[in-house]
Every structure is written in structure tokens, then in C-alpha cells.
Amino acid sequence: MTTDTAHVIVGASLAGAKAAEALREEGFDGPLVMIGEESERPYERPPLSKDYLLGKADRETIYVHPQEWYAEHDVDLRLGVEVTSIDRAAHEVSLADGRKAGYGKLLLATGSSPRRLLVPGADLDGVLCLRSAGDSDRIRAAFQDASRVAVIGAGWIGLETAAAARAAGAEVTVLEMAELPLQRVLGRQVARVFADLHLANGVDLRGGVWITEITGTGGKADGVRLADGRHVGADVVIVGVGISPNVQLAAAAGLEVDNGVWVNAQLRSSDPDIFAAGDVANAFHPLLGKHVRVEHWANALNQPQTAAKAMLGQDVAYDLVPYFYTDQYDLGMEYAGYVEPDGYDEVVFRGDVEGREFIAFWLGDHGRVLAGMNVNVWDVNDAIQALVRSGQPVDVAALSDPDTPLESLTSG
Ligand SMILES: Cc1cc2nc3c(=O)[nH]c(=O)nc-3n(C[C@H](O)[C@H](O)[C@H](O)COP(=O)(O)OP(=O)(O)OC[C@H]3O[C@@H](n4cnc5c(N)ncnc54)[C@H](O)[C@@H]3O)c2cc1C
């Protein structure tokens, strides 16, 4: 396809970079502009709370593409500049440096930002959150001098950061509003596995607590005050209380926005020339039959291919089974599927739960597998995805029996 009309991508991270790659692979040879607020070229975030934070991987390993890839693929990469508005009628975006960029099709890949903790002391020195490579550098440096680390929020980022702080030799306290870590996402039974993992690794894990203040002396954080009056001393306080999609641009432009940019299965927004992918997209998922916004790596990796094809006029739909993974201490896990909090009937285990080598399945009505999570068991995630995708009731006894191949449960 030869064209002079530019396609523009806002957000130069995983989703943005993958969209640029897919547009070129699909044959788009017109001008391609990618604009990113961060000064780094697109990089992947999962290592920032794992090997990169632990000092086991160097900076070069986190990038999506080598520096020269962008010039080689004729991608006009503009970094360190924010897109401040979209003029839908004129088909152009305005940049903070005063420039404008016209578009034929526009992709919003603006991702998400950490939620702030709204308590006194949240802006003291030594209170850190983890989203960017710079954040990861700051946390790693802070861990080197810290003997006590408090982590507020026992979600994925909080727990991975707690594990990294333990590896750095700090005493670690994790403070969580719910009774157990990850309770909302995994339910009590599986959340218990993560609680036990952190307890076994020496973390002081406190559930059911409410933070009222981050205390400090001389402008520097020295601990966290809880609603019951107790004080947890800390040299560094990590805040990991979730993220919000970066929808400001879309909302100001009058696009439909509801917990993300509201897009159809083609990832097309309420404006037919504007698309969204990655953390910011609340997309209709044909397999699940509803809109979902997925805040995970695989979604930012894969959705852009659908968005790019749709931008080029192909009739496509994004329906991959949601997938994510984590690494904490010696536990590695993959999760595939989608379950609303409390949106399942039972959890069925296969394998050794106490030894942390098992698969957990969340079952819905009529014994359908809604999601599965393999913990320290490998090469089974495709079979788990096939079970989720099949939507067929499964035999619970066979599902929990490690000697029954998972593939046999979908083949009949
Ligand atoms: C520390 C960490 C660890 C993670 N670990 C895992 C994991 O183990 N497994 C997993 O599945 N997922 C993990 N994730 C989640 C995964 O990294 C995200 O889902 C993924 O980064 C989303 O990519 P994205 O491109 O949609 O958005 P983002 O990565 O958020 O990128 C959006 C980009 O857009 C830019 N931007 C926003 N607004 C504008 C604007 N107006 N103008 C210009 N640029 C703009 C932002 O600066 C940013 O660079 C992790 C995330 C973090 C932070």
C-alpha cells in the first residue's frame, strides 16, 4: 500500500512499538510517527520489578527494538514530548513542543500510570512507586542503603518489589488492605499460596490494615502509620496500589471512555479513525462476551497487531485468552483466562500446592474452566488456554489428576 497519509501512534512503549512493527509488517509504507512522553525508546516493564531491579539484567535487555530499528523501518520516533490534544476534525494531534502531526489513522497506546496514595506524607523523599525504568533505578539504589523497606499494596508489583527488597537484604513489611495479598484477583485459596511464599521468605506480611500517614523527619520518610495507631518504621516506602489508564487525551477529544478508551473487538474507538491498544484499551472481547481492560504484558504485545490490521482496513478481532506471568523468589507462574472477583464457583488444584508446584483452575457454571494458573509447572499454558477457549464443561476428577493429560480434556 503506497500512501502519503501518516499514521500516528501516541505512546512509545510496548504497545506503541509493537503497533509500529505490525504496521510495517502488514505493508504500510506511508509516514509513521510515534510520539512518547518518556525520553527512553520503547522498553518492556516486567523486568523492572524482576531481573533488572535485582541487578541481574542490564539496561540493553529491556528495549523492545534496537535503537537503529526505528530508522531502518522509517519510523519517525519523537521522544520526550507529550501529545497534549487531538483535533478530530482536523485529523491532527498537538505536541507539547508546539508542533502538530496530521494523521490518517491514530493509535492511542498511552498505557497507564500508578495510582497515588492520598495520605499525608505521600510526597516525602523515600516514597517511591514503580512504573518506569527510572523508577526501577531509583528503587534499586534506595534498596542498597535501606535496612527496612515498607511496601504498601500486595498486588503483583508490590509483591515482586518485596521479593527484590528481600534479595537486597532488607527487612520487609508488606501492608495490604485486604486480608491476603492478591485476594481480589485470585480468591482466598490461591492468595494463600502467595501469602505463604512471602512469609516463608521472611516478609512481615500484614493484611487488613489501613494506612493513615507516611511519617518522616527532615522531609524524608521514616515509616508508615496505620489506622490502629501502630507505626511501621522504614527507610524506603514503596507504593504499589494499582494503576489508572491514561485516558485524558481521549476524554478531552470526546471519545467514549469508561475505565479506559472504549473500543470494539477491532480496537476501534467511538471515532472510526482512532484506535487504542494495551493498558489503555477497554476492548470488547468476543470470547468473553464483554469489554475487558487488561493491564498485562501479553495484551500490550499482541493487541497492536490487531489494531494495526484494523487501521489498514482489515476485518479482524482481538480474542486471545488474557495471559500474564510473575516471578517471585523461586516461584514462577503463568495465568491464562479471566475471572471477575468472586466470579467463579470453585477452584480445583492439580499437583502439590504446599510444595508450590501445581496448577489451579477456576471453574464457572457447569464446570467450565474460566482460568488456569500453572505454578512452577511448565509447558502447560497452551493446554490451559485451550481449556478456557473451549468453554466446555470438564470432568473435575480428571482435571485434578496429574496423570490425565490436559490435552485429553479438550480433544473429545
Ligand atoms: C514494574 C512492572 C512490572 C510488570 N510486570 C509484569 C509481568 O510480570 N507480567 C505481565 O503480564 N505484565 C507486567 N506488567 C504490566 C505491563 O508492563 C504493562 O501491561 C505494559 O507495559 C503495558 O504497555 P502499554 O504500551 O500499553 O503502556 P505503558 O507501558 O504504560 O506505556 C504507555 C506509554 O505512553 C506514554 N504516554 C502516555 N500519555 C502520553 C501522551 N499524552 N503523549 C505521549 N506519550 C504518552 C507513557 O509515557 C508511556 O511511555 C508490569 C508493569 C510494571 C510497571
The ligand as an SDF file (V2000), in Angstrom:
LIG
                    3D

 53 58  0  0  0  0  0  0  0  0999 V2000
    7.2360   -2.8240   37.0870 C   0  0  0  0  0  0  0  0  0  0  0  0
    6.2370   -3.5400   36.2120 C   0  0  0  0  0  0  0  0  0  0  0  0
    6.2710   -4.9130   36.1180 C   0  0  0  0  0  0  0  0  0  0  0  0
    5.3500   -5.5890   35.3370 C   0  0  0  0  0  0  0  0  0  0  0  0
    5.3990   -6.9440   35.2920 N   0  0  0  0  0  0  0  0  0  0  0  0
    4.5070   -7.6190   34.5420 C   0  0  0  0  0  0  0  0  0  0  0  0
    4.5280   -9.0460   34.4920 C   0  0  0  0  0  0  0  0  0  0  0  0
    5.3420   -9.6990   35.1530 O   0  0  0  0  0  0  0  0  0  0  0  0
    3.6360   -9.6720   33.7200 N   0  0  0  0  0  0  0  0  0  0  0  0
    2.7100   -9.0040   32.9830 C   0  0  0  0  0  0  0  0  0  0  0  0
    1.9160   -9.6350   32.2930 O   0  0  0  0  0  0  0  0  0  0  0  0
    2.6510   -7.6370   32.9960 N   0  0  0  0  0  0  0  0  0  0  0  0
    3.5310   -6.9340   33.7630 C   0  0  0  0  0  0  0  0  0  0  0  0
    3.4880   -5.5600   33.8140 N   0  0  0  0  0  0  0  0  0  0  0  0
    2.4670   -4.8540   33.0110 C   0  0  0  0  0  0  0  0  0  0  0  0
    2.9680   -4.4980   31.6110 C   0  0  0  0  0  0  0  0  0  0  0  0
    4.2720   -3.9880   31.6820 O   0  0  0  0  0  0  0  0  0  0  0  0
    2.0170   -3.4720   31.0080 C   0  0  0  0  0  0  0  0  0  0  0  0
    0.8070   -4.1320   30.7950 O   0  0  0  0  0  0  0  0  0  0  0  0
    2.5550   -2.8780   29.7130 C   0  0  0  0  0  0  0  0  0  0  0  0
    3.6910   -2.0830   29.9840 O   0  0  0  0  0  0  0  0  0  0  0  0
    1.5240   -2.0100   29.0290 C   0  0  0  0  0  0  0  0  0  0  0  0
    2.1060   -1.4650   27.8910 O   0  0  0  0  0  0  0  0  0  0  0  0
    1.4730   -0.2000   27.1400 P   0  0  0  0  0  0  0  0  0  0  0  0
    2.3810    0.0770   25.9980 O   0  0  0  0  0  0  0  0  0  0  0  0
    0.0400   -0.4220   26.9020 O   0  0  0  0  0  0  0  0  0  0  0  0
    1.5190    1.0050   28.2040 O   0  0  0  0  0  0  0  0  0  0  0  0
    2.7020    1.6540   29.0140 P   0  0  0  0  0  0  0  0  0  0  0  0
    3.7910    0.6890   29.2100 O   0  0  0  0  0  0  0  0  0  0  0  0
    2.0850    2.2850   30.2080 O   0  0  0  0  0  0  0  0  0  0  0  0
    3.2420    2.8020   28.0570 O   0  0  0  0  0  0  0  0  0  0  0  0
    2.4940    3.9280   27.7050 C   0  0  0  0  0  0  0  0  0  0  0  0
    3.4520    4.9870   27.2350 C   0  0  0  0  0  0  0  0  0  0  0  0
    2.7000    6.0680   26.7260 O   0  0  0  0  0  0  0  0  0  0  0  0
    3.2790    7.2860   27.1580 C   0  0  0  0  0  0  0  0  0  0  0  0
    2.2600    8.3310   27.1360 N   0  0  0  0  0  0  0  0  0  0  0  0
    1.1380    8.4140   27.8940 C   0  0  0  0  0  0  0  0  0  0  0  0
    0.4370    9.5180   27.5720 N   0  0  0  0  0  0  0  0  0  0  0  0
    1.1310   10.1510   26.5990 C   0  0  0  0  0  0  0  0  0  0  0  0
    0.9200   11.3460   25.8650 C   0  0  0  0  0  0  0  0  0  0  0  0
   -0.1370   12.1370   26.0620 N   0  0  0  0  0  0  0  0  0  0  0  0
    1.8460   11.7100   24.9410 N   0  0  0  0  0  0  0  0  0  0  0  0
    2.9300   10.9360   24.7220 C   0  0  0  0  0  0  0  0  0  0  0  0
    3.1790    9.7770   25.3940 N   0  0  0  0  0  0  0  0  0  0  0  0
    2.2930    9.3960   26.3130 C   0  0  0  0  0  0  0  0  0  0  0  0
    3.7720    6.9500   28.5550 C   0  0  0  0  0  0  0  0  0  0  0  0
    4.7520    7.8630   28.9790 O   0  0  0  0  0  0  0  0  0  0  0  0
    4.3250    5.5390   28.3460 C   0  0  0  0  0  0  0  0  0  0  0  0
    5.6530    5.5590   27.9260 O   0  0  0  0  0  0  0  0  0  0  0  0
    4.3860   -4.8570   34.6080 C   0  0  0  0  0  0  0  0  0  0  0  0
    4.3460   -3.4670   34.7080 C   0  0  0  0  0  0  0  0  0  0  0  0
    5.2560   -2.7980   35.5160 C   0  0  0  0  0  0  0  0  0  0  0  0
    5.2030   -1.3030   35.6360 C   0  0  0  0  0  0  0  0  0  0  0  0
  1  2  1  0
  2  3  1  0
  2 52  2  0
  3  4  2  0
  4  5  1  0
  4 50  1  0
  5  6  2  0
  6  7  1  0
  6 13  1  0
  7  8  2  0
  7  9  1  0
  9 10  1  0
 10 11  2  0
 10 12  1  0
 12 13  2  0
 13 14  1  0
 14 15  1  0
 14 50  1  0
 15 16  1  0
 16 17  1  0
 16 18  1  0
 18 19  1  0
 18 20  1  0
 20 21  1  0
 20 22  1  0
 22 23  1  0
 23 24  1  0
 24 25  2  0
 24 26  1  0
 24 27  1  0
 27 28  1  0
 28 29  2  0
 28 30  1  0
 28 31  1  0
 31 32  1  0
 32 33  1  0
 33 34  1  0
 33 48  1  0
 34 35  1  0
 35 36  1  0
 35 46  1  0
 36 37  1  0
 36 45  1  0
 37 38  2  0
 38 39  1  0
 39 40  1  0
 39 45  2  0
 40 41  1  0
 40 42  2  0
 42 43  1  0
 43 44  2  0
 44 45  1  0
 46 47  1  0
 46 48  1  0
 48 49  1  0
 50 51  2  0
 51 52  1  0
 52 53  1  0
M  END
$$$$
